[in-house]
Amino acid sequence: MTNRNRRSFVTTVAAAGTLGLSGCLSQLREWSGGDTSSPDSTPNEDTDQSGTNGLPELPGESIEDFESLDDWVTMIDAGTLEAGTDDPYGGSQSARLTANEDTEYAAIYRAVDGMDLSGSNLSLAVKFTGLEQLRLTLELFAPNSRNAHVFHRTLIGPSDRWVRVDFGTDRIETQPNLSDVREIRLTARRRGDPSGSIDCQVDDLRTVDQPETGKVMLLFDGMLESHYTEAFDRMESYGYAGVEALMPEAVGRGDRLTIDRLQELSDAGWDMAARPRTGSSFLHEYSPEEQERMIRDTKRYLESRGFEDGAKHFVTPRNVLTPTARDLVEEYHEQTFRFGGGPNGLPLTDPHNLGFFSGAADDETETYIDYAAEYGQLAVLQFDYIGTEDGISEREFERVLEYIDGQNVEVVSATDLLES
């Protein structure tokens, strides 16, 4: 792995003594190309510390390093598979999936002999190029295609950069028996723009032990007054705290929250997370210097107003991160949120790739909460307008809270997650 990718993967997690996501992220170390050992570190029984395969030290166990592709087969009319030796994630190579513009997707599969993945969440290292968005699907056939556990993640950049996906469950088909997995299938599809070829590398398929209790987070974007008038009291009645994406330039303007109300939310346990205001533009449409100024100044504003805990977290404007923006965000923040289209597996292997989905998606929202409860995952529900035609109604929002209350999940803030 190049130093560039090492830096992009870990950076701020080097302050790991204070992180400890699920007791595992404290094992992460910054890759500097030199001696990464620490005399004070103690191996965690749930952490792969061998380092013999050239992969980063992360929670759990690597079950596929793609150093050999002999067991992997390309699906019919689903692109090609080859070894990716240019900038592999770890070891000497990764698996490279490609498909031309006339091919719908790139897909590979591998037969396994009754692999036991019960009680496990899965993660994967991914890098893609040429597209702005990618939809990645992982399927476990247990024991056959009629009984499948399906994970997915939507990636909106950064392209040409290794990231990790902590897969959340997307759907369950029939009754899969995860103690008897017979086939693993990976599929890369375009998202958004249907044109362009697919060029995607994957590496280090990893399992981690599921936590006993899943988590739900309530994330609010836009600093809208309704977050206080419609959501705050309702959430207080359940003992829930949320996360507000705070844009300094918008405080107190129009129907945006005032500093007094933001402070009241903070006093009740809410996090005020950093969210630079970019208007109708994407963050990467600004120069690198301007991107850094926006990220830095937003964090400084939060810290100067007493929101130091929230300042550790970043909500991505319009969801798109380029490699430059990701490097900057990692330099200033410890967790990053953006659209992912489903839950996240826990414990995390990449705290800068936390995906959220709409909290106003009715049955889909409830299904993802169910999966968080059943499989020890994190469901981050995102809300903007509450009580208007453009968003979720007050009654529908109350119903979401009622549904969460009926499930075996813990409602957490971003700080709770970081410190858990």
HUFEN-V817933 format. One record per pair of residues at least 24 apart in sequence whose ideal C-beta (glycine too) atoms are under 7 Angstrom apart, sorted by the first residue. I is the first residue (numbers start at 0). J is the second residue. D is the distance in Angstrom with one decimal. If there is no record, write none. Layout:
I;J;D / I;J;D
This chain:
0;30;7.0 / 0;87;7.0 / 0;88;6.1 / 0;89;5.9 / 1;86;5.8 / 2;32;5.8 / 4;86;6.8 / 4;161;4.9 / 5;30;3.1 / 7;160;5.8 / 7;161;6.9 / 7;322;6.9 / 7;325;6.1 / 7;326;5.9 / 7;329;6.8 / 8;55;6.4 / 8;161;6.4 / 10;329;4.1 / 10;330;6.3 / 11;329;5.2 / 11;330;6.6 / 11;332;6.9 / 11;333;5.5 / 12;350;6.9 / 18;333;6.7 / 18;417;6.4 / 20;346;5.6 / 20;347;5.1 / 20;350;6.4 / 20;417;6.7 / 20;419;6.5 / 21;210;6.2 / 21;345;6.1 / 21;346;3.2 / 21;419;6.1 / 23;58;3.5 / 23;346;4.8 / 24;347;6.7 / 24;350;6.7 / 26;56;5.8 / 27;56;6.8 / 28;56;6.6 / 30;55;6.9 / 45;207;6.9 / 45;208;5.7 / 52;89;6.3 / 52;90;5.3 / 53;89;4.3 / 53;90;4.2 / 54;89;3.6 / 54;90;6.7 / 54;203;5.2 / 55;89;6.7 / 57;205;6.5 / 57;348;4.9 / 58;207;4.9 / 58;346;5.0 / 58;348;6.1 / 59;205;5.1 / 59;206;5.2 / 59;207;3.5 / 60;205;6.6 / 60;206;5.5 / 61;203;5.3 / 61;205;5.0 / 62;204;5.6 / 62;205;6.8 / 62;206;5.6 / 63;204;4.0 / 64;89;6.8 / 64;90;5.7 / 64;202;7.0 / 64;203;6.0 / 65;92;6.6 / 65;93;5.5 / 65;94;4.3 / 65;202;5.4 / 66;90;5.1 / 66;91;6.5 / 66;92;6.5 / 68;94;6.0 / 70;109;5.0 / 71;107;4.9 / 71;109;5.0 / 72;107;6.5 / 72;108;5.7 / 73;107;5.6 / 74;106;4.0 / 74;107;6.8 / 74;108;6.5 / 76;102;6.8 / 77;102;6.9 / 77;104;5.8 / 77;105;5.9 / 77;106;4.0 / 78;102;5.4 / 78;105;3.3 / 78;106;7.0 / 78;197;6.5 / 80;107;5.2 / 83;200;4.5 / 87;202;6.6 / 88;124;4.4 / 88;161;5.2 / 88;202;3.7 / 88;203;6.0 / 89;202;6.1 / 89;203;5.9 / 93;200;4.5 / 93;201;6.4 / 93;202;4.0 / 94;200;6.6 / 94;201;5.1 / 94;202;6.8 / 95;200;4.9 / 96;187;5.4 / 96;197;6.9 / 96;199;4.8 / 96;201;7.0 / 97;196;6.7 / 97;197;6.1 / 97;198;5.2 / 98;196;6.4 / 98;197;4.2 / 99;196;5.2 / 100;194;6.2 / 100;195;6.4 / 100;196;5.5 / 104;186;5.5 / 104;187;6.3 / 104;188;4.5 / 105;187;4.8 / 105;197;4.9 / 105;199;6.5 / 106;184;6.6 / 106;185;6.7 / 106;186;4.2 / 107;185;5.5 / 108;182;5.7 / 108;183;6.6 / 108;184;4.2 / 109;182;7.0 / 109;183;5.1 / 110;181;6.5 / 110;182;5.5 / 111;180;5.9 / 111;181;6.3 / 111;182;6.8 / 111;183;6.2 / 113;179;5.0 / 113;181;6.6 / 114;180;4.4 / 115;178;4.7 / 116;177;4.8 / 116;180;5.2 / 116;206;6.4 / 117;177;4.2 / 117;178;4.4 / 118;208;6.3 / 118;209;5.4 / 119;206;4.1 / 119;207;6.6 / 119;208;6.5 / 119;209;6.4 / 120;166;6.9 / 120;207;5.3 / 120;209;5.4 / 120;344;3.4 / 120;345;6.2 / 120;374;6.7 / 120;375;6.6 / 120;376;6.6 / 121;150;6.6 / 121;166;5.0 / 121;204;6.6 / 121;205;6.7 / 121;206;5.8 / 121;344;6.3 / 122;163;5.5 / 122;164;6.2 / 122;165;4.7 / 122;166;6.3 / 122;205;4.9 / 122;344;6.0 / 122;348;4.5 / 123;163;6.9 / 123;164;5.2 / 123;166;6.9 / 123;201;5.7 / 123;203;6.9 / 123;204;5.3 / 124;161;5.6 / 124;163;5.4 / 124;201;6.6 / 124;202;4.4 / 124;203;4.7 / 125;154;6.7 / 125;162;6.0 / 125;164;5.5 / 125;199;6.8 / 125;201;5.6 / 126;159;6.9 / 126;160;6.3 / 126;161;4.7 / 126;200;4.7 / 127;154;7.0 / 127;158;5.8 / 127;198;6.4 / 127;199;4.2 / 128;158;5.3 / 128;159;5.0 / 128;198;5.0 / 129;195;5.6 / 129;196;5.9 / 129;198;5.1 / 130;158;6.7 / 130;189;6.1 / 130;195;5.4 / 130;197;6.9 / 131;155;7.0 / 131;156;6.4 / 131;158;6.9 / 131;191;6.4 / 131;192;6.7 / 132;190;4.0 / 132;191;4.5 / 133;187;6.0 / 133;190;6.2 / 133;199;6.4 / 134;188;4.5 / 134;190;4.5 / 135;164;6.3 / 135;187;5.7 / 136;186;4.4 / 137;166;5.6 / 137;185;5.8 / 138;184;4.2 / 139;175;6.6 / 139;177;6.6 / 139;180;5.0 / 139;183;6.2 / 140;180;7.0 / 140;181;5.6 / 140;182;4.0 / 141;175;4.0 / 141;176;5.0 / 141;177;5.3 / 141;179;5.6 / 141;180;4.6 / 141;181;6.7 / 142;176;6.4 / 142;179;4.8 / 142;181;4.6 / 143;181;6.6 / 145;172;6.9 / 145;173;5.4 / 146;172;6.6 / 146;173;4.6 / 146;174;5.8 / 146;175;4.3 / 146;176;6.8 / 147;172;4.3 / 147;175;5.7 / 148;175;4.6 / 148;177;6.1 / 151;340;6.7 / 151;341;5.9 / 152;339;5.5 / 152;340;6.7 / 152;341;6.7 / 152;354;6.2 / 153;190;6.0 / 153;338;6.4 / 153;339;5.6 / 153;340;3.9 / 155;318;4.9 / 155;319;5.2 / 155;337;6.5 / 155;338;6.3 / 156;319;5.2 / 156;320;5.0 / 156;321;5.7 / 157;320;5.0 / 157;321;5.2 / 157;322;4.5 / 157;325;4.8 / 159;322;6.2 / 160;322;4.4 / 160;325;6.4 / 162;349;6.0 / 162;352;5.1 / 163;348;4.7 / 163;349;3.5 / 163;352;6.2 / 164;352;6.6 / 165;343;4.8 / 165;344;4.1 / 165;347;5.4 / 165;348;5.7 / 165;349;6.4 / 166;344;5.1 / 167;341;4.4 / 167;342;3.0 / 167;343;5.1 / 167;344;5.9 / 167;370;6.8 / 167;376;5.1 / 168;342;6.3 / 168;370;4.1 / 168;374;5.5 / 168;376;6.6 / 169;341;5.3 / 205;348;6.6 / 207;346;5.5 / 209;374;5.9 / 209;375;3.3 / 210;345;5.4 / 210;346;6.9 / 210;375;4.4 / 211;375;6.7 / 212;375;6.9 / 212;407;6.4 / 212;408;6.7 / 212;409;5.3 / 213;371;3.7 / 213;372;4.7 / 213;374;6.9 / 213;375;5.1 / 213;376;5.3 / 213;377;7.0 / 213;408;4.7 / 214;345;6.9 / 214;371;6.5 / 214;377;4.6 / 214;408;6.2 / 214;409;5.1 / 214;411;4.9 / 214;416;6.8 / 215;368;6.1 / 215;371;6.0 / 215;378;5.0 / 215;380;6.7 / 215;403;5.5 / 215;408;4.8 / 215;410;5.1 / 216;242;6.4 / 216;377;6.7 / 216;379;4.5 / 216;380;7.0 / 216;411;5.6 / 216;413;6.9 / 216;416;6.8 / 217;241;4.2 / 217;242;6.9 / 217;358;7.0 / 217;380;5.5 / 217;410;6.9 / 218;242;4.8 / 218;336;6.5 / 218;355;5.6 / 218;379;5.5 / 218;380;6.7 / 218;381;4.8 / 219;243;5.0 / 219;244;6.7 / 219;382;5.3 / 220;244;4.6 / 220;314;6.5 / 220;381;6.2 / 220;383;5.1 / 221;383;4.7 / 222;246;5.9 / 222;249;5.4 / 222;255;4.6 / 222;256;4.8 / 223;254;6.1 / 223;255;6.7 / 223;383;6.6 / 223;384;6.4 / 224;254;4.7 / 224;255;6.9 / 224;256;6.1 / 225;384;6.6 / 225;385;4.2 / 225;386;5.3 / 226;256;6.6 / 226;385;6.7 / 227;256;6.0 / 227;260;4.8 / 227;264;6.8 / 229;385;4.4 / 229;386;4.8 / 229;393;5.4 / 229;396;6.7 / 230;385;5.7 / 230;396;6.5 / 231;264;6.4 / 233;396;6.7 / 233;397;5.8 / 233;400;6.0 / 234;400;6.6 / 235;267;6.6 / 237;400;5.6 / 237;404;5.6 / 239;400;7.0 / 239;410;4.6 / 240;267;6.2 / 240;268;3.5 / 240;269;5.0 / 240;412;5.0 / 241;269;5.2 / 242;269;6.6 / 242;270;4.6 / 242;272;5.4 / 242;412;5.8 / 242;413;5.0 / 243;269;5.9 / 243;271;5.6 / 243;272;6.8 / 244;272;5.3 / 244;274;3.7 / 244;314;3.9 / 245;271;4.5 / 245;272;6.5 / 245;273;6.8 / 245;274;6.0 / 245;301;6.4 / 246;274;5.3 / 246;275;7.0 / 246;276;4.0 / 247;297;5.9 / 247;300;4.1 / 248;276;4.7 / 249;276;5.9 / 258;304;6.8 / 265;306;5.9 / 268;412;6.3 / 269;412;6.7 / 270;308;6.0 / 270;309;4.0 / 270;312;6.2 / 270;412;4.7 / 270;413;4.6 / 270;414;5.4 / 271;301;5.7 / 271;306;3.9 / 271;309;3.7 / 272;309;5.0 / 272;312;4.1 / 272;313;6.7 / 272;314;5.1 / 272;413;6.0 / 273;297;4.5 / 273;298;5.3 / 273;301;5.8 / 273;310;5.9 / 273;312;6.7 / 273;313;5.1 / 273;332;6.6 / 274;314;4.3 / 274;316;6.4 / 275;316;5.8 / 277;316;4.3 / 277;317;6.6 / 281;317;5.3 / 281;319;5.0 / 282;316;5.3 / 282;319;6.8 / 282;324;5.1 / 283;319;6.5 / 283;321;4.1 / 283;323;6.9 / 283;324;5.7 / 287;323;5.2 / 290;323;6.6 / 290;324;5.8 / 290;327;5.8 / 291;327;5.3 / 294;327;5.2 / 294;328;6.4 / 294;331;5.3 / 295;331;6.2 / 298;331;5.3 / 308;414;4.6 / 311;417;6.5 / 312;413;4.2 / 325;351;6.7 / 333;417;6.1 / 334;413;6.0 / 334;417;5.9 / 336;379;6.6 / 341;367;6.0 / 342;367;5.2 / 342;370;5.6 / 342;371;5.2 / 342;376;4.2 / 342;377;6.0 / 342;378;4.6 / 343;376;6.2 / 343;377;4.4 / 344;376;5.6 / 345;375;5.7 / 345;376;5.8 / 345;377;5.4 / 353;379;6.5 / 354;379;6.9 / 355;379;3.8 / 355;381;4.4 / 356;380;7.0 / 356;381;6.7 / 357;381;5.9 / 358;382;4.8 / 358;391;6.9 / 358;399;5.9 / 359;390;6.4 / 359;391;3.9 / 359;395;6.8 / 364;399;6.5 / 365;402;5.5 / 368;402;6.3 / 368;403;6.1 / 368;406;5.7 / 368;408;6.7 / 369;406;6.8 / 371;408;5.6 / 372;406;4.4 / 372;407;4.8 / 372;408;4.9
